[in-house]
């Protein structure tokens, strides 16, 4: 029972609560999530079960897609609808200006994380400081927004889908849009619809969790080419010994033995194959 399970997280649930419920339902030794969703957010939450937790880093670094709703005219201390309103204005902007301002965020930029986030300062999450009235400002970080699609605007609310790299805070995007338009803004809805090659349409409700819903570790790496090695090379691979391998270019690969058993992720570098992560 090693692999990944895709959960359609409901609004109000914490990511940690989902992890604990899954661990109990599956009677698993280890369960972890591959990228948190705030309680007010919903959608795709990927859980790694047992040995799959070893492969978490490959997905924490992955791109993500979201459906978003942002309300203009109000800013909050959390940059979303869970916070206190700290600024209000009357929005009298053309839809063209709003659209152009939003789409100007496409590409690489520097983004300041929200005060209410799980990022840490001196070992303590920022949101704990913020709840105590201490607002710790973290340095801006490079992010990349690859696409913004399905834009709509009605009654001071703009909705859209965004495709972005890891570390992008959609709440901060809403805040920055409000600042750009000088009217204030905050995120009122967020749904994760894709991460890596996993889609929300393949996810199950927390109550539908079962062993049968687990995606095998190997299947999660369908974007990697597969290499099958003989039993002698498999021993070397498992023990961390380099194998001379001239048939494939330098890259990461799925490695299986000649009995079809998935051994892990291997890396070919300078014609040498060595394990990157074993099952």
Rosetta blueprint (number, residue, H / E / L):
1 X L
2 X L
3 X E
4 X E
5 X E
6 X E
7 X E
8 X E
9 X E
10 X L
11 X L
12 X L
13 X L
14 X L
15 X H
16 X H
17 X H
18 X H
19 X H
20 X H
21 X H
22 X H
23 X H
24 X H
25 X H
26 X H
27 X L
28 X L
29 X L
30 X L
31 X E
32 X E
33 X E
34 X L
35 X L
36 X L
37 X L
38 X L
39 X L
40 X L
41 X L
42 X E
43 X E
44 X E
45 X E
46 X E
47 X E
48 X E
49 X E
50 X H
51 X H
52 X H
53 X H
54 X H
55 X H
56 X L
57 X H
58 X H
59 X H
60 X H
61 X L
62 X L
63 X L
64 X E
65 X E
66 X E
67 X E
68 X E
69 X E
70 X E
71 X E
72 X E
73 X L
74 X E
75 X E
76 X E
77 X L
78 X L
79 X L
80 X E
81 X L
82 X L
83 X L
84 X L
85 X E
86 X E
87 X E
88 X E
89 X L
90 X L
91 X L
92 X L
93 X L
94 X L
95 X H
96 X H
97 X H
98 X H
99 X H
100 X H
101 X H
102 X H
103 X H
104 X L
105 X L
106 X L
107 X E
108 X E
109 X E
110 X E
111 X E
112 X L
113 X L
114 X L
115 X L
116 X L
117 X L
118 X L
119 X L
120 X E
121 X E
122 X L
123 X L
124 X E
125 X E
126 X H
127 X H
128 X H
129 X H
130 X H
131 X H
132 X L
133 X L
134 X L
135 X L
136 X L
137 X L
138 X L
139 X L
140 X L
141 X E
142 X E
143 X E
144 X E
145 X E
146 X E
147 X E
148 X E
149 X E
150 X E
151 X E
152 X E
153 X E
154 X E
155 X L
156 X L
157 X E
158 X E
159 X E
160 X E
161 X E
162 X E
163 X E
164 X E
165 X L
166 X L
167 X L
168 X L
169 X L
170 X H
171 X H
172 X H
173 X H
174 X H
175 X H
176 X H
177 X H
178 X H
179 X H
180 X H
181 X H
182 X L
183 X L
184 X L
185 X E
186 X E
187 X E
188 X E
189 X E
190 X E
191 X E
192 X E
193 X E
194 X E
195 X E
196 X L
197 X L
198 X E
199 X E
200 X H
201 X H
202 X H
203 X L
204 X E
205 X L
206 X H
207 X H
208 X H
209 X L
210 X L
211 X H
212 X H
213 X H
214 X L
215 X E
216 X E
217 X L
218 X H
219 X H
220 X H
221 X H
222 X L
223 X L
224 X L
225 X E
226 X E
227 X E
228 X E
229 X E
230 X L
231 X H
232 X H
233 X H
234 X H
235 X H
236 X H
237 X H
238 X H
239 X L
240 X L
241 X L
242 X L
243 X E
244 X E
245 X L
246 X L
247 X L
248 X L
249 X L
250 X L
251 X E
252 X E
253 X E
254 X E
255 X E
256 X E
257 X E
258 X L
259 X L
260 X L
261 X L
262 X E
263 X E
264 X E
265 X E
266 X E
267 X E
268 X E
269 X E
270 X L
271 X L
272 X E
273 X E
274 X E
275 X E
276 X E
277 X E
278 X E
279 X L
